[in-house]
Amino acid sequence: MGTFQIEGGHKLKGEIRPQGAKNEALQILCAVLATPEEVVIDNIPDIRDVNKLIEILGNLGVKIQKLGKGKYSFVSDDVKLEYLESELFKKEGSSLRGSIMIVGPLLARFGKGYIPRPGGDKIGRRRLDTHFEGFIKLGATFRYNREERFYGVEAPNGLTGTDMLLDQASVTGTANIVLAAVMAKGTTTIYNAACEPYLQQLCKMLNSMGAKISGVGSNLLTIEGVESLGGCHHRILPDMIEIGSWIGLAAMTKSEITIKDVSWKDLGLIPETFRKLGITLEKQGDDIYIPSHDEGYEIQGYIDGSTLTVADAPWPGFTPDLLSIVLVVCTQAKGNVLIHQKMFESRLFFVDKLIDMGARIILCDPHRATVMGHNFQSQLKATTMVSPDIRAGISLLIAALSAKGTSIIHNIEQIDRGYENIDERLRAIGAKITRIESA
């Protein structure tokens, strides 16, 4: 188990460039299975979860060639479906939640797909019903081996387009169903579809491969099935979650930071939400400039004077992956805020670590926490922590970089799952952070 040692309380300064988006990469990589032709993908982040999915694709028989930093070629002309029922796949697939999205393209192209119950962050229940109900509506048969926790779907005669209303606007569920429906016979309509930028990117990529998807960017997708898909070149967007993380880091450490090439048009409510916390963001071309907040930052209340609530919601609402960052940023703000995590019931349980550091937080229930900011009148204190998941891990790292003294964060493999070479990149702008590998 790896460890970060962080000497907090130092201002940072400089430029930082966001990695390619993890959540988009997991969808896009699964899409290479939909065609036997070459697919070239650029701006792939070098992180644990993505690298694990690339390894799974290789074991499936996909020919993979690295063309440069973050740029790969994939050719899926000799897919080995027998790997899906191997013990190796049961082990590898169960450790990565994103592996679930290989089922859609395999079902569409080969008439069957299997997956062990996938892993991922321990942030509460994350059911898979939306995925499999969508496949069933397209004509697939479903089976689940409870003893081995193994899912299977089969459609030996192909899939047939249909109308469906999703029970929830699941991003991975929508992506999986889209990947299956693009080669179904006839027309499929998906209502209450997710419409996050990363899902839009997947649809645009599939259209460039010959799919016929309309309504991209809305919650109603119409898909006219095609017989086959061809190759393409695709570039992944910058990671909006990492961009939000660097905004929070700059504010908490009173640092002057420029975040390069952020794709402003794809950030949605993220800039405005941080502005409501009193953080100054300047748009400079396609960059975000954050000046040093030497005088602190003050949370804006509502116009009637009541306490601000920051809550997550499906896109175009505020992404749940940034609520942990918002929470830690508010510990040093002037004013109070209610954080309402609606989508996952275990994501706020890391706040006890922040309380140990001196933050004033009341955990109201599994979904809500009230934060009473210190306004930098009392600095957080260094401590020893364990990273429970990716987003809580980066929040604890930001807290440690702002704290007085030297903090220790164990289980940093969780942070590495979502953030590329984070210690090196932070040292480049002045952070005092050391990686200590376990013996």
Residue pairs with C-beta under 8 A, 6 or more apart in sequence:
1 410
1 411
1 412
1 413
1 438
2 410
2 411
2 412
2 413
2 416
2 435
2 436
2 437
2 438
3 408
3 409
3 410
3 412
3 435
3 436
3 438
4 397
4 400
4 408
4 409
4 412
4 415
4 423
4 433
4 434
4 435
4 436
5 406
5 407
5 408
5 433
5 434
5 436
6 382
6 397
6 400
6 401
6 403
6 406
6 407
6 408
6 409
6 431
6 432
6 433
6 434
7 405
7 406
7 432
7 433
8 380
8 382
8 400
8 401
8 402
8 403
8 404
8 405
8 406
8 407
8 432
9 379
9 402
9 403
9 404
9 405
10 253
10 401
10 430
10 431
10 432
11 253
11 254
11 255
11 256
11 292
11 430
12 249
12 250
12 253
12 255
12 256
12 257
12 401
12 426
12 429
12 430
12 431
13 255
13 256
13 257
13 429
13 430
14 257
14 258
14 428
14 429
14 430
15 257
15 258
15 259
15 260
15 429
16 246
16 257
16 258
16 259
16 260
16 425
16 428
16 429
17 238
17 259
17 260
17 261
18 238
18 239
18 242
18 243
18 246
18 259
18 260
18 261
18 262
19 43
19 45
19 46
19 47
19 238
19 239
19 242
19 419
19 420
20 43
20 44
20 45
20 70
20 236
20 237
20 238
20 239
21 45
21 198
21 236
21 237
21 238
21 239
21 240
21 241
22 45
22 47
22 49
22 50
22 239
22 241
22 418
23 171
23 196
23 198
23 239
23 241
23 321
24 197
24 198
24 201
24 202
24 236
24 237
25 41
25 44
25 45
25 50
25 53
25 236
26 49
26 50
26 53
26 98
26 101
26 172
27 98
27 101
27 172
27 175
27 198
27 199
27 201
27 202
28 41
28 201
28 202
28 205
28 234
28 236
29 41
29 44
29 50
29 53
29 54
29 57
29 74
30 53
30 98
30 101
30 102
30 104
30 105
30 175
30 179
31 39
31 105
31 179
31 202
31 205
31 206
31 209
32 39
32 41
32 57
32 62
32 74
32 76
33 57
33 60
33 62
33 76
33 79
33 102
33 105
33 106
33 109
34 76
34 105
34 108
34 109
34 179
34 182
34 183
34 206
34 209
34 229
35 76
35 109
35 209
35 228
35 229
35 230
35 231
36 75
36 76
36 77
37 75
37 77
37 229
37 230
37 231
38 73
38 74
38 75
38 231
39 73
39 74
39 75
39 76
39 209
39 231
39 232
39 233
39 234
40 67
40 71
40 72
40 73
40 74
40 231
40 232
40 233
40 234
41 71
41 72
41 74
41 233
41 234
41 235
41 236
42 70
42 71
42 233
42 234
42 235
42 236
43 70
43 71
43 235
43 236
43 237
43 238
44 50
44 54
44 70
44 71
44 72
44 236
45 70
45 236
45 239
45 420
46 69
46 70
46 420
46 421
47 416
47 417
47 418
47 419
47 420
48 413
48 416
48 417
49 96
49 98
49 417
49 418
52 92
52 95
52 96
53 96
53 98
53 99
54 64
54 72
55 92
56 89
56 92
56 93
56 96
56 99
56 102
57 64
57 74
57 76
57 102
58 64
59 80
59 83
59 88
59 89
59 92
60 76
60 79
60 80
60 81
60 83
60 84
60 102
61 76
61 78
61 79
61 80
61 83
62 74
62 75
62 76
62 79
63 73
63 74
63 75
63 76
63 77
63 78
64 72
64 73
64 74
65 72
65 73
66 72
67 73
79 106
79 110
81 106
81 110
81 112
83 89
84 106
84 113
84 114
84 115
85 114
89 114
89 116
90 116
90 148
90 150
91 116
92 99
93 99
93 115
93 116
93 118
94 116
94 117
94 118
94 119
94 149
95 118
95 119
96 118
96 119
96 120
97 118
97 119
97 120
97 121
97 126
97 172
98 118
98 120
98 172
99 115
99 118
100 115
100 118
100 128
100 131
100 172
100 176
101 172
101 175
101 176
101 179
102 113
102 115
103 113
103 114
103 115
103 131
103 135
103 151
103 153
103 176
103 180
104 113
104 131
104 135
104 175
104 176
104 177
104 178
104 179
104 180
105 179
105 180
106 112
106 113
107 113
107 135
107 140
107 153
107 154
107 155
107 159
107 180
108 159
108 179
108 180
108 181
108 182
108 183
108 184
109 183
111 154
111 155
111 156
111 157
111 158
112 152
112 153
112 154
112 155
112 156
113 152
113 153
114 150
114 151
114 152
114 153
115 150
115 151
115 152
116 148
116 149
116 150
116 151
117 128
117 149
117 150
117 151
118 128
120 126
121 389
121 390
121 391
121 414
122 346
122 388
122 389
123 344
123 346
123 347
123 389
124 344
124 345
124 346
124 347
124 366
125 345
126 344
128 151
128 173
129 167
130 166
130 167
130 168
130 170
130 173
130 174
130 177
131 170
131 172
131 173
131 176
131 177
132 142
132 151
132 153
133 167
134 164
134 166
134 173
134 176
134 177
134 180
134 190
135 142
135 153
135 155
135 159
135 176
135 177
135 180
136 142
136 153
137 162
137 164
138 155
138 159
138 160
138 161
138 162
138 177
138 180
138 181
138 184
138 188
139 155
139 157
139 158
139 159
139 160
139 162
139 184
140 153
140 154
140 155
140 159
140 180
141 153
141 154
141 155
142 151
142 152
142 153
143 151
143 152
143 153
143 154
144 150
144 151
144 152
145 151
145 152
158 184
158 185
159 180
159 181
159 183
159 184
159 185
159 225
160 184
160 185
160 186
161 181
161 184
161 185
161 186
161 187
161 188
161 223
161 224
161 225
162 186
162 188
163 188
163 189
163 191
164 177
164 188
164 189
164 190
164 191
165 191
165 192
166 173
166 174
166 177
166 190
166 191
166 192
166 193
167 192
168 192
169 192
169 193
169 194
169 195
169 219
169 314
170 194
171 194
171 196
171 198
171 199
173 194
174 190
174 193
174 194
174 199
174 221
175 194
175 199
175 202
177 190
178 190
178 193
178 199
178 202
178 203
178 206
178 213
178 221
178 223
179 202
179 206
181 188
181 190
181 223
181 225
182 206
182 211
182 212
182 213
182 223
182 225
182 226
182 229
183 225
183 226
183 227
183 228
183 229
184 223
184 225
185 225
186 224
186 225
187 222
187 223
187 224
187 225
188 221
188 222
188 223
188 225
189 220
189 221
189 222
189 223
190 220
190 221
190 223
191 219
191 220
192 219
193 199
193 215
193 218
193 219
193 220
193 221
194 219
194 314
194 315
195 217
195 218
195 219
195 314
195 315
195 316
196 314
196 315
196 319
197 237
197 240
197 266
197 268
197 315
198 237
200 216
200 217
201 234
201 236
201 237
203 211
203 213
203 216
203 221
204 216
205 232
205 234
206 213
206 229
207 213
207 216
208 232
208 234
209 229
209 230
209 231
209 232
210 226
210 228
210 229
210 230
211 223
211 226
211 229
212 223
212 224
212 225
212 226
213 221
213 222
213 223
214 221
214 222
214 223
215 221
215 222
237 263
237 266
238 261
238 262
238 263
240 266
240 267
240 268
240 270
240 319
241 319
241 321
241 322
241 391
241 418
242 418
242 419
243 259
243 262
243 267
243 270
243 288
244 270
244 274
244 319
244 321
244 322
244 325
245 322
245 325
245 394
245 398
245 419
246 257
246 259
247 259
247 270
247 274
247 279
247 281
247 288
247 290
247 325
248 274
248 325
248 326
248 328
248 329
248 395
248 398
249 255
249 257
249 398
249 401
250 256
250 257
250 279
250 290
250 293
251 274
251 277
251 279
251 290
251 293
251 297
251 329
251 332
252 328
252 329
252 332
252 398
252 399
252 401
252 402
253 398
253 401
253 402
254 292
254 293
254 294
254 376
255 290
255 292
255 429
255 430
256 290
256 291
256 292
257 289
257 290
257 429
258 284
258 287
258 288
258 289
258 290
259 287
259 288
259 290
260 287
261 286
261 287
262 286
262 287
262 288
263 286
264 271
264 283
264 286
264 288
268 315
268 316
268 318
268 319
269 316
269 317
269 318
270 318
270 319
270 322
271 281
271 283
271 288
273 310
273 318
273 322
273 326
274 281
274 326
274 329
275 281
276 299
276 300
276 308
276 310
277 297
277 299
277 300
277 326
277 329
277 330
277 333
277 337
278 296
278 297
278 298
278 299
278 300
278 333
278 334
278 335
279 290
279 293
279 297
279 329
280 290
280 291
280 293
280 297
281 288
281 289
281 290
282 288
282 289
282 290
282 291
283 289
296 332
296 333
296 334
296 375
296 376
297 333
297 334
298 333
298 334
298 335
298 375
299 308
299 330
299 333
299 334
299 335
299 336
299 337
299 373
300 308
300 335
301 307
301 308
301 335
302 308
307 336
307 337
307 338
307 370
308 335
308 336
308 337
308 338
309 337
309 338
309 339
309 340
310 318
310 323
310 326
310 337
310 338
310 339
310 340
311 317
311 318
311 339
311 340
311 341
311 342
312 318
312 319
312 320
312 323
312 340
312 341
312 342
312 343
313 342
320 341
320 342
320 343
320 344
320 347
321 391
322 391
323 339
323 341
323 347
323 391
324 347
324 350
324 391
324 392
324 394
324 395
325 391
325 394
325 395
325 398
326 337
326 339
327 339
327 348
327 351
327 354
327 361
327 369
327 371
327 395
328 354
328 359
328 395
328 396
328 398
328 399
329 398
330 337
330 339
330 371
330 373
331 354
331 359
331 360
331 361
331 371
331 373
331 374
331 380
331 399
332 373
332 374
332 375
332 376
332 380
332 402
333 371
333 373
333 375
334 373
334 375
335 373
335 375
336 370
336 371
336 372
336 373
337 370
337 371
337 373
338 368
338 369
338 370
338 371
339 348
339 368
339 369
339 370
339 371
340 367
340 368
341 347
341 348
341 367
341 368
341 369
342 367
345 366
345 367
346 366
347 389
347 391
347 392
348 363
348 366
348 367
348 368
348 369
349 363
349 366
349 388
350 388
350 389
350 392
350 395
350 396
351 359
351 361
351 363
351 369
352 363
353 383
353 385
353 396
353 399
354 361
354 380
354 395
354 396
354 399
355 361
356 383
356 385
357 380
357 381
357 382
357 383
357 399
357 403
358 374
358 378
358 379
358 380
358 381
359 371
359 374
359 380
359 399
360 371
360 372
360 373
360 374
361 369
361 370
361 371
361 372
362 369
362 370
362 372
363 369
364 370
374 380
379 402
379 403
379 404
380 399
380 402
380 403
380 404
381 403
381 404
381 405
382 400
382 403
382 404
382 405
382 406
382 407
383 403
383 407
383 408
384 407
384 408
384 409
384 410
385 396
385 400
385 407
385 408
385 409
385 410
386 409
386 410
386 411
387 393
387 396
387 397
387 409
387 410
387 411
387 412
387 414
387 415
388 411
388 414
389 414
390 414
390 415
390 417
390 418
390 419
391 418
393 409
393 411
393 412
393 414
393 415
394 415
394 418
394 419
394 422
396 409
397 409
397 415
397 422
399 407
400 407
400 409
401 426
401 431
401 433
409 415
412 435
415 422
416 422
423 431
423 433
423 434
423 435
426 433
427 433
